[in-house]
Amino acid sequence: MRLLTLIFLGSCLIPSISYSYAISITELQPALDKPCLCSSSESDQQNTKRLPFHPTLTTAIGYSLSQHYGTKDYGDSMSVKPGFLHGYFAGVGLNLPVSERFALLYEANFVTKGSAEDITVINMGGETLPKPAEMHITYRINYVEFPILTKYELIKSEPVKIGITSGIALNLKIYGRHRLRGKVYFPDSDGYSIIRIKEASNLSNISLFDYTLVYGGEAGFRLYNKDLAIGYRFTVGMDELLLPTFQTLGLAPVKLRNMNYLLYLKTPLW
């Protein structure tokens, strides 16, 4: 984990240094080739025109649909019906063009991840329940996400631009919450008596960091003389999360991973 963090930070710094050096050489080359007799303001305008690729600061806001995935065989003891958790996505990014179609993206985002699970317990403590227990569990985890992405524009026909993105992201957990609501049935003279169970935790036992793989695409266009882009993104977690289940009944935590889908609107700030 420490090695992954060092690699992540290194990949943040090296491209930025290389890009800044390349821009500096591009700006200085005209001055080295021939003298400039124009005023300082005219010289700045000419240098701006000569620079074909300039960085762009962007902001984005959107919708997050997430769930957890993993492989676990519960046998005949229980059945699990996974569901989605609805959330939010917002952030800022820096777009650094490297060529006419290729760019590096550095972002800082807020994103909600988690899932909603419906669990039916059939067997408990080696004994089959007369009537299965029913539970609904919600996991909600808020992250500050730091993606490093590459973007390649497949179609670049002004004002329409269509590109694909991919990369890796470091996620820092800033909030976690797990809530369980359940019913356990016990036979009595009238049929069944219902015991309602509630549990909650702040998910303090899961890791502070989560690394994810990122894939997606963007479609850029102009609307009312303003550059906009609609994007889709799919992220898959690489780290297992130890998520609590039914602690009251002594059920062990499960190891699952984050997965979410993002749909967002992006616009340049500068």
PAROSE-925948 format. One record per residue (C-alpha): residue in one letter; x, y, z. Coordinates in nm, 2 decimals. Layout:
  residu       X       Y       Z
       A       X       Y       Z
...
***
This chain:
  residu       X       Y       Z
       M    0.00    0.00    0.00
       R    0.28    0.24    0.08
       L    0.45    0.16   -0.25
       L    0.13    0.23   -0.44
       T    0.10    0.57   -0.26
       L    0.46    0.66   -0.36
       I    0.40    0.56   -0.72
       F    0.07    0.76   -0.72
       L    0.25    1.08   -0.59
       G    0.53    1.03   -0.83
       S    0.30    1.01   -1.13
       C    0.14    1.33   -1.02
       L    0.47    1.53   -1.01
       I    0.67    1.40   -1.30
       P    0.42    1.48   -1.58
       S    0.36    1.83   -1.43
       I    0.73    1.91   -1.43
       S    0.78    1.78   -1.78
       Y    0.48    1.97   -1.90
       S    0.60    2.30   -1.74
       Y    0.95    2.26   -1.89
       A    0.80    2.19   -2.24
       I    0.58    2.50   -2.21
       S    0.87    2.72   -2.10
       I    1.08    2.61   -2.40
       T    0.79    2.67   -2.64
       E    0.75    3.02   -2.50
       L    1.12    3.10   -2.52
       Q    1.20    2.96   -2.86
       P    1.06    3.25   -3.07
       A    1.27    3.49   -2.87
       L    1.58    3.29   -2.93
       D    1.51    3.25   -3.31
       K    1.48    3.63   -3.39
       P    1.46    3.96   -3.20
       C    1.12    4.10   -3.12
       L    1.08    4.48   -3.19
       C    0.72    4.50   -3.08
       S    0.59    4.63   -2.74
       S    0.55    4.40   -2.44
       S    0.18    4.37   -2.48
       E    0.21    4.28   -2.85
       S    0.48    4.03   -2.76
       D    0.25    3.86   -2.50
       Q   -0.03    3.84   -2.76
       Q    0.21    3.68   -3.01
       N    0.34    3.43   -2.76
       T   -0.02    3.34   -2.66
       K   -0.10    3.27   -3.03
       R    0.21    3.06   -3.08
       L    0.12    2.84   -2.78
       P   -0.11    2.57   -2.93
       F   -0.19    2.39   -2.61
       H   -0.28    2.56   -2.29
       P   -0.40    2.42   -1.95
       T   -0.77    2.44   -1.85
       L   -0.92    2.45   -1.51
       T   -1.26    2.28   -1.50
       T   -1.55    2.20   -1.26
       A   -1.79    1.92   -1.27
       I   -2.11    1.81   -1.09
       G   -2.31    1.49   -1.13
       Y   -2.48    1.18   -1.01
       S   -2.33    0.87   -0.86
       L   -2.48    0.52   -0.87
       S   -2.27    0.27   -0.67
       Q   -2.27   -0.09   -0.53
       H   -2.03   -0.34   -0.38
       Y   -1.91   -0.65   -0.55
       G   -1.73   -0.96   -0.45
       T   -1.73   -1.34   -0.45
       K   -1.87   -1.52   -0.15
       D   -2.06   -1.84   -0.13
       Y   -2.31   -1.83    0.16
       G   -2.44   -2.18    0.09
       D   -2.78   -2.25    0.24
       S   -2.73   -2.01    0.54
       M   -2.85   -1.69    0.37
       S   -2.93   -1.52    0.04
       V   -2.81   -1.17   -0.06
       K   -2.98   -0.94   -0.31
       P   -2.74   -0.66   -0.39
       G   -2.87   -0.31   -0.46
       F   -2.75    0.03   -0.57
       L   -2.69    0.34   -0.36
       H   -2.77    0.68   -0.50
       G   -2.53    0.97   -0.44
       Y   -2.35    1.28   -0.56
       F   -2.04    1.37   -0.75
       A   -1.86    1.71   -0.77
       G   -1.51    1.83   -0.82
       V   -1.25    2.04   -1.00
       G   -0.98    1.93   -1.25
       L   -0.68    2.05   -1.44
       N   -0.66    1.96   -1.81
       L   -0.30    1.96   -1.94
       P   -0.29    1.90   -2.32
       V    0.02    1.71   -2.44
       S   -0.07    1.71   -2.81
       E   -0.36    1.80   -3.03
       R   -0.56    1.50   -2.92
       F   -0.39    1.37   -2.60
       A   -0.41    1.53   -2.25
       L   -0.34    1.46   -1.89
       L   -0.62    1.52   -1.63
       Y   -0.56    1.59   -1.26
       E   -0.87    1.61   -1.05
       A   -1.00    1.64   -0.69
       N   -1.35    1.52   -0.64
       F   -1.61    1.44   -0.38
       V   -1.80    1.12   -0.45
       T   -2.05    0.90   -0.26
       K   -2.00    0.52   -0.27
       G   -2.17    0.23   -0.11
       S   -2.46   -0.01   -0.16
       A   -2.80   -0.13   -0.03
       E   -2.83   -0.50    0.04
       D   -3.14   -0.71    0.12
       I   -3.04   -1.02    0.32
       T   -3.25   -1.32    0.40
       V   -3.11   -1.54    0.68
       I   -3.23   -1.90    0.65
       N   -2.99   -2.09    0.88
       M   -2.85   -1.95    1.20
       G   -2.61   -2.13    1.44
       G   -2.65   -2.45    1.24
       E   -3.03   -2.46    1.28
       T   -3.29   -2.38    1.02
       L   -3.51   -2.09    1.12
       P   -3.89   -2.16    1.12
       K   -3.92   -1.84    0.92
       P   -3.63   -1.67    0.75
       A   -3.50   -1.35    0.91
       E   -3.52   -1.04    0.69
       M   -3.26   -0.76    0.69
       H   -3.19   -0.44    0.49
       I   -2.84   -0.30    0.51
       T   -2.72    0.03    0.38
       Y   -2.35    0.12    0.34
       R   -2.26    0.48    0.26
       I   -1.90    0.60    0.23
       N   -1.80    0.95    0.12
       Y   -1.45    0.99   -0.04
       V   -1.23    1.27   -0.16
       E   -1.10    1.12   -0.48
       F   -0.78    1.22   -0.66
       P   -0.78    1.07   -1.01
       I   -0.48    1.09   -1.26
       L   -0.63    1.03   -1.60
       T   -0.53    1.02   -1.97
       K   -0.77    1.15   -2.23
       Y   -0.76    1.08   -2.60
       E   -1.00    1.27   -2.83
       L   -1.14    1.03   -3.10
       I   -1.34    1.30   -3.27
       K   -1.24    1.66   -3.28
       S   -1.46    1.85   -3.51
       E   -1.55    2.19   -3.37
       P   -1.76    2.25   -3.18
       V   -1.81    1.87   -3.10
       K   -1.53    1.67   -2.93
       I   -1.56    1.31   -2.82
       G   -1.29    1.14   -2.61
       I   -1.21    0.85   -2.39
       T   -1.05    0.86   -2.05
       S   -0.87    0.60   -1.83
       G   -0.64    0.60   -1.53
       I   -0.61    0.54   -1.16
       A   -0.75    0.72   -0.85
       L   -0.66    0.75   -0.49
       N   -0.97    0.77   -0.26
       L   -0.95    0.92    0.09
       K   -1.24    0.82    0.32
       I   -1.39    1.12    0.50
       Y   -1.72    0.96    0.62
       G   -1.86    0.62    0.67
       R   -2.20    0.49    0.79
       H   -2.36    0.15    0.80
       R   -2.72    0.10    0.90
       L   -2.92   -0.23    0.95
       R   -3.29   -0.28    1.00
       G   -3.41   -0.63    1.04
       K   -3.68   -0.87    1.17
       V   -3.64   -1.20    1.33
       Y   -3.93   -1.44    1.37
       F   -3.98   -1.67    1.66
       P   -4.26   -1.92    1.68
       D   -4.52   -1.89    1.96
       S   -4.87   -2.00    2.04
       D   -5.02   -1.73    1.81
       G   -4.79   -1.81    1.52
       Y   -4.48   -1.59    1.52
       S   -4.35   -1.31    1.74
       I   -4.14   -1.05    1.57
       I   -3.82   -0.91    1.71
       R   -3.70   -0.59    1.54
       I   -3.32   -0.54    1.52
       K   -3.13   -0.22    1.46
       E   -2.76   -0.18    1.42
       A   -2.53    0.11    1.31
       S   -2.16    0.19    1.29
       N   -1.93    0.45    1.14
       L   -1.73    0.18    0.94
       S   -1.42    0.26    1.14
       N   -1.28   -0.08    1.06
       I   -1.24   -0.03    0.69
       S   -0.93    0.12    0.53
       L   -0.88    0.50    0.51
       F   -0.75    0.46    0.15
       D   -0.90    0.29   -0.16
       Y   -0.73    0.27   -0.50
       T   -0.96    0.25   -0.80
       L   -0.93    0.19   -1.18
       V   -1.11    0.45   -1.38
       Y   -1.26    0.42   -1.73
       G   -1.50    0.66   -1.92
       G   -1.57    0.90   -2.19
       E   -1.67    1.26   -2.26
       A   -1.86    1.45   -2.53
       G   -1.78    1.82   -2.56
       F   -2.00    2.08   -2.72
       R   -2.09    2.45   -2.72
       L   -2.42    2.59   -2.58
       Y   -2.49    2.96   -2.57
       N   -2.13    3.03   -2.65
       K   -2.01    2.83   -2.35
       D   -1.80    2.51   -2.37
       L   -1.97    2.22   -2.19
       A   -1.90    1.84   -2.17
       I   -2.12    1.55   -2.07
       G   -1.92    1.26   -1.92
       Y   -1.97    0.90   -1.81
       R   -1.72    0.72   -1.58
       F   -1.70    0.37   -1.44
       T   -1.47    0.30   -1.14
       V   -1.37   -0.03   -0.99
       G   -1.21   -0.06   -0.64
       M   -0.89   -0.27   -0.60
       D   -0.89   -0.29   -0.22
       E   -1.12   -0.52   -0.02
       L   -1.35   -0.35    0.24
       L   -1.43   -0.54    0.55
       L   -1.81   -0.46    0.58
       P   -2.01   -0.55    0.89
       T   -2.33   -0.76    0.84
       F   -2.56   -0.89    1.12
       Q   -2.34   -0.85    1.43
       T   -2.62   -0.92    1.67
       L   -2.66   -1.27    1.53
       G   -2.29   -1.32    1.52
       L   -2.26   -1.31    1.14
       A   -1.90   -1.24    1.02
       P   -1.81   -0.93    0.81
       V   -1.79   -0.97    0.44
       K   -1.51   -0.86    0.21
       L   -1.64   -0.65   -0.08
       R   -1.50   -0.39   -0.32
       N   -1.63   -0.05   -0.43
       M   -1.78   -0.01   -0.78
       N   -1.97    0.30   -0.91
       Y   -2.10    0.47   -1.22
       L   -2.08    0.84   -1.27
       L   -2.28    1.08   -1.50
       Y   -2.17    1.44   -1.49
       L   -2.17    1.78   -1.65
       K   -1.83    1.96   -1.69
       T   -1.76    2.32   -1.77
       P   -1.43    2.52   -1.78
       L   -1.35    2.78   -1.52
       W   -1.04    2.92   -1.69
***
